[in-house]
Amino acid sequence: MKLPTLSPQAWLTLQLLFTQFFGLLLFAVQAPLLGPKAFGLISIVMVFIGFCEFVLEIASTDALISVKTIEPAHYRSMTTVNALFGLSLGVVVFVFADPIAALFGEPELAAVLRWMSVLPLVSALMSAPNAATRRAMQFKPVAVRGIISVAVGGVVGLVLALLDYGVWALVWQSIVQRVLGVAILWIAVPLPLRFGYSHRHFRELWPFASPMLISQTMAWAAGQIPRFILGLWVGATELGLFSLASRLNEILLQITLSPPFAVARVEMRRFLDDLSGIETAVHDLLRRMALLCFPLAIGGAAVMPVLFQVWLDERWQGGVLVAQLMLLTGLPCVTHYALSAALLGLNRQAATAANSTMQTVTTLAAVAVFAPLGLVPAVAALSFRPLLTAPVPMHYLRAAAGVSWTGVARAQMPTLVSALIMGAAVWSLSVALSAMVIGPPVLVLVVQTAVGVVIYGALILRLSPEQARPLVERVLRRFRRRAA
Protein backbone atom coordinates (compact mmCIF):
# COMPACT_ATOMS: atom_id res chain seq x y z
CA MET A 1 0.00 0.00 0.00
CA LYS A 2 1.37 3.39 -0.99
CA LEU A 3 1.72 5.80 1.91
CA PRO A 4 0.30 9.34 1.48
CA THR A 5 2.49 12.30 0.60
CA LEU A 6 2.80 14.53 3.63
CA SER A 7 4.96 17.48 4.66
CA PRO A 8 7.96 16.85 6.97
CA GLN A 9 6.15 18.36 9.95
CA ALA A 10 3.02 16.36 9.14
CA TRP A 11 5.00 13.10 9.20
CA LEU A 12 6.57 14.00 12.53
CA THR A 13 3.20 15.03 13.93
CA LEU A 14 1.61 11.80 12.71
CA GLN A 15 4.34 9.75 14.36
CA LEU A 16 4.17 11.64 17.61
CA LEU A 17 0.39 11.64 17.74
CA PHE A 18 0.33 7.89 17.25
CA THR A 19 3.17 7.06 19.61
CA GLN A 20 2.02 9.37 22.37
CA PHE A 21 -1.68 8.53 22.22
CA PHE A 22 -0.97 4.83 21.75
CA GLY A 23 1.39 5.02 24.70
CA LEU A 24 -1.27 6.81 26.72
CA LEU A 25 -3.87 4.15 25.92
CA LEU A 26 -1.34 1.45 26.71
CA PHE A 27 -0.54 3.12 30.00
CA ALA A 28 -4.25 3.36 30.80
CA VAL A 29 -4.38 -0.45 30.77
CA GLN A 30 -0.96 -1.15 32.27
CA ALA A 31 -1.14 1.33 35.15
CA PRO A 32 -3.97 -0.37 37.09
CA LEU A 33 -2.37 -3.77 36.41
CA LEU A 34 1.22 -2.92 37.35
CA GLY A 35 0.89 -0.06 39.84
CA PRO A 36 3.26 2.89 40.28
CA LYS A 37 6.20 0.87 41.65
CA ALA A 38 6.86 -0.91 38.34
CA PHE A 39 7.05 2.41 36.53
CA GLY A 40 9.28 3.78 39.28
CA LEU A 41 11.73 0.89 38.80
CA ILE A 42 11.92 1.56 35.05
CA SER A 43 12.53 5.25 35.78
CA ILE A 44 15.52 4.31 37.93
CA VAL A 45 16.88 2.03 35.19
CA MET A 46 16.65 4.81 32.59
CA VAL A 47 18.82 7.03 34.77
CA PHE A 48 21.68 4.63 34.13
CA ILE A 49 21.09 3.38 30.58
CA GLY A 50 19.35 6.26 28.86
CA PHE A 51 22.49 8.31 28.19
CA CYS A 52 23.05 6.96 24.67
CA GLU A 53 19.41 7.48 23.72
CA PHE A 54 19.05 10.99 25.12
CA VAL A 55 22.58 12.31 24.56
CA LEU A 56 24.76 10.38 22.16
CA GLU A 57 22.12 9.75 19.51
CA ILE A 58 20.83 13.34 19.41
CA ALA A 59 24.27 14.97 19.51
CA SER A 60 25.62 12.66 16.80
CA THR A 61 22.56 13.19 14.61
CA ASP A 62 22.86 16.96 14.93
CA ALA A 63 26.57 16.88 14.05
CA LEU A 64 25.86 14.81 10.93
CA ILE A 65 23.15 17.29 9.95
CA SER A 66 25.30 20.37 10.61
CA VAL A 67 28.39 19.41 8.59
CA LYS A 68 28.06 21.13 5.22
CA THR A 69 29.44 18.38 2.97
CA ILE A 70 28.62 14.85 4.11
CA GLU A 71 30.53 11.74 3.03
CA PRO A 72 30.05 8.02 3.82
CA ALA A 73 33.11 8.14 6.06
CA HIS A 74 31.32 10.65 8.31
CA TYR A 75 28.51 8.17 8.89
CA ARG A 76 30.86 5.22 9.41
CA SER A 77 33.08 7.08 11.87
CA MET A 78 30.19 8.35 13.96
CA THR A 79 28.49 4.95 14.00
CA THR A 80 31.71 3.25 15.13
CA VAL A 81 32.43 5.72 17.92
CA ASN A 82 28.85 5.56 19.14
CA ALA A 83 28.76 1.76 19.09
CA LEU A 84 31.96 1.49 21.13
CA PHE A 85 30.66 3.95 23.69
CA GLY A 86 27.26 2.24 23.90
CA LEU A 87 28.87 -1.17 24.33
CA SER A 88 31.13 0.14 27.10
CA LEU A 89 28.25 1.76 28.97
CA GLY A 90 26.18 -1.41 28.73
CA VAL A 91 29.02 -3.47 30.21
CA VAL A 92 29.40 -1.04 33.12
CA VAL A 93 25.66 -1.17 33.90
CA PHE A 94 25.67 -4.98 33.71
CA VAL A 95 28.65 -5.30 36.07
CA PHE A 96 27.38 -2.82 38.67
CA ALA A 97 23.73 -3.92 38.64
CA ASP A 98 23.84 -5.38 42.17
CA PRO A 99 25.41 -2.32 43.87
CA ILE A 100 22.89 -0.04 42.14
CA ALA A 101 19.99 -2.21 43.31
CA ALA A 102 21.37 -2.17 46.87
CA LEU A 103 21.66 1.62 46.78
CA PHE A 104 17.92 1.97 46.11
CA GLY A 105 16.92 -0.95 48.34
CA GLU A 106 15.20 -2.72 45.42
CA PRO A 107 16.61 -6.27 44.86
CA GLU A 108 14.50 -6.79 41.70
CA LEU A 109 16.27 -3.83 40.11
CA ALA A 110 19.50 -5.81 39.51
CA ALA A 111 18.00 -8.28 37.04
CA VAL A 112 16.12 -5.49 35.25
CA LEU A 113 19.35 -3.51 34.83
CA ARG A 114 21.19 -6.52 33.40
CA TRP A 115 18.56 -7.26 30.77
CA MET A 116 18.20 -3.61 29.74
CA SER A 117 21.96 -3.04 29.57
CA VAL A 118 21.76 -3.97 25.87
CA LEU A 119 19.86 -0.75 25.09
CA PRO A 120 22.83 1.70 25.05
CA LEU A 121 24.38 -0.21 22.14
CA VAL A 122 21.05 -0.35 20.31
CA SER A 123 20.47 3.39 20.69
CA ALA A 124 24.03 4.15 19.57
CA LEU A 125 23.27 2.73 16.11
CA MET A 126 20.43 5.17 15.46
CA SER A 127 22.18 8.45 14.66
CA ALA A 128 23.47 7.77 11.13
CA PRO A 129 20.14 6.80 9.50
CA ASN A 130 18.35 9.49 11.50
CA ALA A 131 20.73 12.15 10.18
CA ALA A 132 20.53 10.89 6.59
CA THR A 133 16.75 11.19 6.52
CA ARG A 134 16.67 14.58 8.23
CA ARG A 135 19.32 16.10 5.95
CA ALA A 136 17.14 15.15 3.01
CA MET A 137 14.00 16.41 4.84
CA GLN A 138 12.59 12.88 4.41
CA PHE A 139 10.81 12.28 7.68
CA LYS A 140 8.64 9.40 6.46
CA PRO A 141 11.14 6.61 7.35
CA VAL A 142 11.54 8.07 10.83
CA ALA A 143 7.76 8.21 11.28
CA VAL A 144 7.18 4.68 9.95
CA ARG A 145 9.92 3.30 12.20
CA GLY A 146 8.45 5.03 15.23
CA ILE A 147 4.89 3.91 14.58
CA ILE A 148 5.70 0.24 13.90
CA SER A 149 8.22 -0.19 16.72
CA VAL A 150 6.00 1.49 19.30
CA ALA A 151 2.98 -0.55 18.20
CA VAL A 152 4.78 -3.92 18.30
CA GLY A 153 6.59 -3.16 21.54
CA GLY A 154 3.36 -1.93 23.07
CA VAL A 155 1.52 -5.13 22.16
CA VAL A 156 4.30 -7.17 23.77
CA GLY A 157 4.13 -5.04 26.92
CA LEU A 158 0.34 -5.24 27.07
CA VAL A 159 0.23 -9.01 26.70
CA LEU A 160 2.88 -9.53 29.38
CA ALA A 161 1.08 -7.11 31.72
CA LEU A 162 -2.18 -9.04 31.27
CA LEU A 163 -0.26 -12.25 32.00
CA ASP A 164 0.89 -10.72 35.32
CA TYR A 165 4.59 -10.39 34.48
CA GLY A 166 4.88 -7.19 36.52
CA VAL A 167 7.79 -4.89 35.73
CA TRP A 168 9.05 -7.37 33.11
CA ALA A 169 6.22 -6.30 30.84
CA LEU A 170 7.83 -2.86 30.70
CA VAL A 171 11.32 -4.32 30.30
CA TRP A 172 10.47 -6.38 27.22
CA GLN A 173 8.31 -3.59 25.83
CA SER A 174 11.35 -1.28 25.87
CA ILE A 175 13.75 -3.86 24.41
CA VAL A 176 11.46 -4.94 21.56
CA GLN A 177 10.55 -1.34 20.69
CA ARG A 178 14.13 -0.11 20.42
CA VAL A 179 15.62 -3.14 18.66
CA LEU A 180 12.82 -3.15 16.10
CA GLY A 181 13.07 0.62 15.63
CA VAL A 182 16.78 0.47 14.79
CA ALA A 183 16.29 -2.43 12.37
CA ILE A 184 13.41 -0.75 10.51
CA LEU A 185 15.23 2.56 10.13
CA TRP A 186 18.39 1.00 8.70
CA ILE A 187 16.30 -1.02 6.25
CA ALA A 188 14.23 2.03 5.22
CA VAL A 189 17.10 4.39 4.37
CA PRO A 190 19.53 4.02 1.44
CA LEU A 191 22.51 3.94 3.78
CA PRO A 192 24.49 0.76 4.46
CA LEU A 193 25.39 -0.14 8.03
CA ARG A 194 29.18 0.10 7.97
CA PHE A 195 31.86 0.41 10.64
CA GLY A 196 35.21 2.11 10.29
CA TYR A 197 37.01 5.14 11.65
CA SER A 198 38.50 8.13 9.83
CA HIS A 199 40.17 10.64 12.10
CA ARG A 200 39.82 13.42 9.52
CA HIS A 201 36.10 12.91 9.09
CA PHE A 202 35.45 12.58 12.82
CA ARG A 203 37.47 15.74 13.43
CA GLU A 204 35.20 17.59 10.97
CA LEU A 205 32.17 16.45 12.99
CA TRP A 206 33.61 17.19 16.41
CA PRO A 207 33.15 21.01 16.40
CA PHE A 208 29.41 20.41 15.94
CA ALA A 209 29.19 17.34 18.15
CA SER A 210 31.08 18.60 21.20
CA PRO A 211 28.77 21.53 22.08
CA MET A 212 25.74 19.34 21.46
CA LEU A 213 27.20 16.64 23.70
CA ILE A 214 27.45 19.21 26.46
CA SER A 215 23.96 20.52 25.71
CA GLN A 216 22.34 17.10 25.59
CA THR A 217 24.27 15.84 28.61
CA MET A 218 22.90 18.79 30.53
CA ALA A 219 19.40 18.08 29.24
CA TRP A 220 19.74 14.40 30.14
CA ALA A 221 21.03 15.26 33.60
CA ALA A 222 18.17 17.72 34.10
CA GLY A 223 15.67 14.96 33.29
CA GLN A 224 17.32 11.92 34.88
CA ILE A 225 19.27 13.05 37.93
CA PRO A 226 16.11 14.44 39.58
CA ARG A 227 14.66 10.94 39.23
CA PHE A 228 17.78 9.54 40.86
CA ILE A 229 17.54 11.98 43.78
CA LEU A 230 13.77 11.55 44.15
CA GLY A 231 14.15 7.78 44.04
CA LEU A 232 16.60 7.92 46.94
CA TRP A 233 14.39 10.22 49.03
CA VAL A 234 10.80 9.12 48.29
CA GLY A 235 11.18 5.54 46.98
CA ALA A 236 10.12 3.71 43.84
CA THR A 237 6.35 4.02 44.39
CA GLU A 238 6.25 7.82 44.61
CA LEU A 239 8.81 7.96 41.83
CA GLY A 240 6.19 6.09 39.80
CA LEU A 241 3.75 8.96 40.44
CA PHE A 242 6.40 11.38 39.23
CA SER A 243 6.93 9.20 36.17
CA LEU A 244 3.23 9.42 35.35
CA ALA A 245 3.32 13.20 35.62
CA SER A 246 6.47 13.32 33.50
CA ARG A 247 4.80 11.04 30.93
CA LEU A 248 1.87 13.45 30.59
CA ASN A 249 4.26 16.39 30.28
CA GLU A 250 6.29 14.50 27.67
CA ILE A 251 3.15 13.76 25.66
CA LEU A 252 2.28 17.45 25.70
CA LEU A 253 5.75 18.55 24.58
CA GLN A 254 6.19 15.80 21.99
CA ILE A 255 2.85 16.51 20.32
CA THR A 256 2.86 20.30 20.39
CA LEU A 257 6.53 21.36 20.39
CA SER A 258 8.79 18.61 19.04
CA PRO A 259 7.47 18.50 15.42
CA PRO A 260 7.76 22.26 14.79
CA PHE A 261 11.09 22.32 16.65
CA ALA A 262 12.58 19.52 14.51
CA VAL A 263 11.52 21.20 11.27
CA ALA A 264 12.40 24.76 12.37
CA ARG A 265 15.85 23.62 13.51
CA VAL A 266 16.61 22.78 9.85
CA GLU A 267 14.57 25.56 8.22
CA MET A 268 16.28 28.26 10.29
CA ARG A 269 19.53 27.45 8.52
CA ARG A 270 18.37 29.72 5.70
CA PHE A 271 19.25 32.68 7.94
CA LEU A 272 22.89 31.64 8.32
CA ASP A 273 24.08 34.14 5.71
CA ASP A 274 21.33 36.75 6.05
CA LEU A 275 19.60 37.45 9.37
CA SER A 276 16.87 39.64 7.90
CA GLY A 277 13.53 38.05 8.59
CA ILE A 278 14.63 35.78 11.43
CA GLU A 279 12.71 37.74 14.07
CA THR A 280 9.50 37.34 12.10
CA ALA A 281 10.22 33.63 11.68
CA VAL A 282 10.81 33.22 15.43
CA HIS A 283 7.57 35.04 16.27
CA ASP A 284 5.64 32.85 13.84
CA LEU A 285 7.20 29.73 15.36
CA LEU A 286 6.27 30.87 18.87
CA ARG A 287 2.66 31.45 17.83
CA ARG A 288 2.40 28.06 16.14
CA MET A 289 3.85 26.26 19.14
CA ALA A 290 1.67 28.12 21.65
CA LEU A 291 -1.54 27.57 19.65
CA LEU A 292 -1.87 23.96 20.88
CA CYS A 293 0.57 23.79 23.80
CA PHE A 294 -1.03 26.50 25.94
CA PRO A 295 -4.64 25.23 25.89
CA LEU A 296 -3.58 21.59 26.35
CA ALA A 297 -1.35 22.48 29.31
CA ILE A 298 -3.85 24.71 31.08
CA GLY A 299 -6.94 22.72 30.10
CA GLY A 300 -5.23 19.46 31.04
CA ALA A 301 -4.38 20.80 34.49
CA ALA A 302 -7.99 21.93 34.95
CA VAL A 303 -9.49 18.50 34.15
CA MET A 304 -6.79 16.44 35.89
CA PRO A 305 -8.71 15.60 39.11
CA VAL A 306 -11.69 14.26 37.14
CA LEU A 307 -9.39 12.50 34.65
CA PHE A 308 -7.69 10.59 37.47
CA GLN A 309 -11.09 9.51 38.85
CA VAL A 310 -12.09 8.17 35.45
CA TRP A 311 -8.76 6.68 34.52
CA LEU A 312 -6.76 5.34 37.48
CA ASP A 313 -7.33 3.55 40.77
CA GLU A 314 -6.64 4.86 44.28
CA ARG A 315 -2.94 3.93 44.15
CA TRP A 316 -2.41 6.81 41.72
CA GLN A 317 -4.53 9.55 43.35
CA GLY A 318 -1.52 11.10 45.07
CA GLY A 319 -0.23 12.09 41.64
CA VAL A 320 -3.00 14.56 40.72
CA LEU A 321 -1.27 17.73 41.90
CA VAL A 322 2.09 16.46 40.64
CA ALA A 323 0.60 15.93 37.17
CA GLN A 324 -1.00 19.39 37.17
CA LEU A 325 2.28 21.07 38.04
CA MET A 326 4.19 19.13 35.38
CA LEU A 327 1.66 20.00 32.67
CA LEU A 328 1.92 23.72 33.44
CA THR A 329 5.66 23.45 32.81
CA GLY A 330 4.71 23.38 29.12
CA LEU A 331 3.94 27.12 29.14
CA PRO A 332 7.54 28.42 29.43
CA CYS A 333 8.79 25.46 27.37
CA VAL A 334 7.31 27.12 24.27
CA THR A 335 9.87 29.91 24.64
CA HIS A 336 12.72 27.48 25.33
CA TYR A 337 11.94 25.24 22.34
CA ALA A 338 11.41 28.05 19.83
CA LEU A 339 14.53 30.00 20.77
CA SER A 340 16.66 26.85 20.89
CA ALA A 341 15.51 25.91 17.38
CA ALA A 342 16.62 29.34 16.13
CA LEU A 343 19.99 29.08 17.87
CA LEU A 344 20.66 25.63 16.41
CA GLY A 345 19.56 26.79 12.96
CA LEU A 346 22.17 29.56 13.18
CA ASN A 347 24.81 26.96 14.20
CA ARG A 348 25.09 28.51 17.68
CA GLN A 349 25.72 25.13 19.30
CA ALA A 350 28.01 26.71 21.90
CA ALA A 351 25.20 29.03 23.03
CA THR A 352 22.83 26.07 23.15
CA ALA A 353 25.31 24.15 25.29
CA ALA A 354 25.72 27.09 27.68
CA ASN A 355 21.94 27.43 27.94
CA SER A 356 21.51 23.72 28.61
CA THR A 357 24.19 23.88 31.30
CA MET A 358 22.30 26.68 33.03
CA GLN A 359 19.01 24.75 32.79
CA THR A 360 20.62 21.65 34.28
CA VAL A 361 22.36 23.47 37.12
CA THR A 362 19.11 25.16 38.18
CA THR A 363 17.18 21.89 37.87
CA LEU A 364 19.62 19.99 40.04
CA ALA A 365 19.68 22.81 42.58
CA ALA A 366 15.88 22.83 42.78
CA VAL A 367 15.51 19.08 43.28
CA ALA A 368 18.45 18.84 45.69
CA VAL A 369 16.99 21.55 47.92
CA PHE A 370 13.33 20.49 47.81
CA ALA A 371 13.42 16.66 47.46
CA PRO A 372 13.98 16.15 51.20
CA LEU A 373 10.68 18.01 51.77
CA GLY A 374 8.70 15.51 49.70
CA LEU A 375 7.49 14.87 46.16
CA VAL A 376 5.08 17.81 45.78
CA PRO A 377 7.52 20.56 46.93
CA ALA A 378 10.21 19.12 44.65
CA VAL A 379 7.90 19.01 41.63
CA ALA A 380 6.63 22.54 42.34
CA ALA A 381 10.22 23.82 42.31
CA LEU A 382 10.98 21.91 39.09
CA SER A 383 7.86 23.28 37.40
CA PHE A 384 8.56 26.91 38.32
CA ARG A 385 12.20 26.75 37.24
CA PRO A 386 11.72 27.03 33.40
CA LEU A 387 9.87 30.31 33.85
CA LEU A 388 12.77 31.79 35.80
CA THR A 389 15.37 30.62 33.27
CA ALA A 390 13.52 31.64 30.07
CA PRO A 391 15.62 34.86 29.78
CA VAL A 392 18.78 32.75 29.27
CA PRO A 393 18.09 31.53 25.68
CA MET A 394 16.57 34.95 24.99
CA HIS A 395 19.91 36.55 25.86
CA TYR A 396 21.80 34.30 23.44
CA LEU A 397 19.36 34.77 20.58
CA ARG A 398 19.30 38.52 21.04
CA ALA A 399 23.10 38.59 20.90
CA ALA A 400 23.16 36.32 17.82
CA ALA A 401 20.28 37.79 15.78
CA GLY A 402 18.89 40.86 17.54
CA VAL A 403 15.57 39.21 18.45
CA SER A 404 13.88 41.27 21.18
CA TRP A 405 12.34 39.96 24.41
CA THR A 406 9.23 42.14 24.06
CA GLY A 407 8.49 40.70 20.62
CA VAL A 408 8.85 37.15 21.96
CA ALA A 409 6.38 37.93 24.77
CA ARG A 410 3.88 39.68 22.50
CA ALA A 411 3.85 36.78 20.04
CA GLN A 412 2.54 34.44 22.75
CA MET A 413 0.24 36.77 24.68
CA PRO A 414 -3.08 36.36 22.76
CA THR A 415 -2.82 32.58 22.97
CA LEU A 416 -1.90 32.67 26.65
CA VAL A 417 -4.85 34.93 27.53
CA SER A 418 -7.26 32.71 25.59
CA ALA A 419 -5.95 29.55 27.29
CA LEU A 420 -6.10 31.11 30.78
CA ILE A 421 -9.72 32.20 30.35
CA MET A 422 -10.63 28.76 29.02
CA GLY A 423 -8.83 27.05 31.92
CA ALA A 424 -10.61 29.18 34.52
CA ALA A 425 -13.98 28.37 32.92
CA VAL A 426 -13.27 24.62 32.81
CA TRP A 427 -12.08 24.58 36.42
CA SER A 428 -15.17 26.47 37.60
CA LEU A 429 -17.38 24.09 35.64
CA SER A 430 -15.74 21.12 37.33
CA VAL A 431 -16.38 22.56 40.79
CA ALA A 432 -20.01 23.35 39.94
CA LEU A 433 -20.77 19.96 38.40
CA SER A 434 -19.10 18.10 41.26
CA ALA A 435 -21.13 20.06 43.80
CA MET A 436 -24.37 19.22 41.97
CA VAL A 437 -23.35 15.54 41.65
CA ILE A 438 -24.50 15.40 38.03
CA GLY A 439 -23.76 12.04 36.47
CA PRO A 440 -20.61 9.90 36.65
CA PRO A 441 -17.11 11.46 36.48
CA VAL A 442 -16.74 10.46 32.82
CA LEU A 443 -19.74 12.66 31.93
CA VAL A 444 -18.20 15.58 33.81
CA LEU A 445 -14.93 15.05 31.90
CA VAL A 446 -16.74 15.05 28.54
CA VAL A 447 -18.64 18.24 29.38
CA GLN A 448 -15.46 19.94 30.60
CA THR A 449 -13.60 19.03 27.43
CA ALA A 450 -16.38 20.16 25.09
CA VAL A 451 -16.84 23.49 26.88
CA GLY A 452 -13.08 24.08 26.93
CA VAL A 453 -12.77 23.47 23.16
CA VAL A 454 -15.64 25.84 22.36
CA ILE A 455 -14.41 28.63 24.65
CA TYR A 456 -10.80 28.44 23.50
CA GLY A 457 -11.77 28.21 19.84
CA ALA A 458 -13.96 31.30 20.08
CA LEU A 459 -11.34 33.30 21.98
CA ILE A 460 -8.41 32.40 19.77
CA LEU A 461 -10.37 33.21 16.62
CA ARG A 462 -11.06 36.60 18.13
CA LEU A 463 -7.64 37.40 19.62
CA SER A 464 -5.30 35.70 17.13
CA PRO A 465 -7.23 35.07 13.90
CA GLU A 466 -4.12 34.99 11.70
CA GLN A 467 -2.97 31.85 13.52
CA ALA A 468 -6.27 30.14 14.24
CA ARG A 469 -8.14 30.54 10.96
CA PRO A 470 -5.69 28.54 8.78
CA LEU A 471 -5.90 25.68 11.30
CA VAL A 472 -9.71 25.80 11.37
CA GLU A 473 -9.86 25.92 7.57
CA ARG A 474 -7.61 22.86 7.26
CA VAL A 475 -9.76 20.91 9.72
CA LEU A 476 -12.96 21.90 7.89
CA ARG A 477 -11.52 20.93 4.50
CA ARG A 478 -10.53 17.50 5.78
CA PHE A 479 -13.96 17.05 7.39
CA ARG A 480 -15.73 17.97 4.13
CA ARG A 481 -13.53 15.57 2.11
CA ARG A 482 -14.29 12.71 4.48
CA ALA A 483 -18.01 13.55 4.48
CA ALA A 484 -18.02 13.57 0.67
C-alpha positions, 0 to 999 in steps of 0.5 A: 500500500502506498503511503500518502504524501505529507509534509515533513512536519506532518509526518513528525506530527503523525508519528508523535500523535500515534506514539504518544496517544498509543502510549497513553492508551497502553498506559491506561491499561498497564497502570492499574495492572502494574501499579506505580512501583513498576514504573518507578523501577523503570525510571531508575533504570533509565537514569543509568542506561538512557544516556546513549538514547538521550545524549549520544544519539541526538548529539551525533545526529545533529553533528551529521546534519550540521556538517556542510558536505557529508561523506560516507566516512562521516557516517561510518566514523560516527556509528563506530564511535557511538557503538563502542561507547554504547557497548562500554556503557552497557558493560558497566551497567551490567557489572554494577547492577547489584550495587545499584539495586542495593543503593535503592533498596530494590533487589528486583532492580538488579535483574532489570538492569542486566537485561536492559543493559543492551539498550545503550548499544542499540540506541548508539546505532540510530544516529546515522540513518536518522541524520541521513533522513533529516538532511534530506527532509525525508521524515517518512522513514523516521515516522514509519519506524516510530509507529511500527516499533511502538505498536509492536513493543506496546503489544508485547508489553500489554500481553505480558502485563495481562499475564501478570509479568509485573515490571518485566512487561515494561522491560520487554516492551522497551527492548522490543521497541528499540531493537525493532526501531533500529532495524526498521530505520536501517532497512528504510534508508539508502545507507548501508550499516558500515563500521570504520574510523576516519580521524579526519572525518570525525574531526570535521564532525567534532566542532558540531558534536562537542557543544551538542554533547554538552547541551544534551548531557545537561538536558539528560542530567536535568531529566534523569538526575532528579529521578535519581535523587527523588528515588533515593528520598521518596522511593520507587512508588512515589517515583512512579507517580512522578513518572506518570506526571512526566509522561503526561508532560512528555506527551504534551511537549512531543505533540505540540513542540517537538514537530515544529522544533525539529523542522524549524531547527533545519529551516532556520539554517536559511538565515545563516548568511542573512539574518533579515527576517529571522525575528518574524520567523521566530515570532511565527514559530512561537505562535504556532507552538503556543496555539496547541501547547497552551490550551492543552497544558492549562486545560489538562491541568484543569481537568486532571482531578476528574481525569484521574477519577475516570482513569486510574485507581486509588494507588495513583490519586496522590499524583493529581497535583504532581501531574497538574504542576508538570503539565503547566511546565509546558507554558515556558517550554514554548519559549525554550523550544522556539529560541533553541531551534533558532539558535541551532539553525544559526549553528550557535551550538556553543550558546545552546550548550551554555543554555543547557548547562544553566538549565541543568544546574538550576534543575539539580539545585531545585531538586536537591533543595526540595526533594527532602521536603517531599514529592510535591515541593520538589515538583513545584520547584521543578515546574517553576524553574523554566519560567525563571530561566527563560531569559537565558536563551533569549539573551543568546538569541538577542546577541546572535540575531537581535531578536527582542524579548518584548516581541517574543512575549507579544507573540505568545500573549493572545494565545496565553490569555485565551488559554487562561480564560478557558482554563478558569472556565473549565475549572469552575465548571468542574467545581459546579458539576461536582457540587451538583453531583450530576452524572458519573465522572466520565460525563463531567470530563466530557462536558469539561472538554467540550466546553473548553474546546468551544471557549478556547476556539472562540477566543483564539479566533477573536484574539489571534485570527491569523494563527487560528483561521488557517488551522480551522480551515484545514480541519474543515476541508478535511472534514468535508472531504471525508463527508463527501 
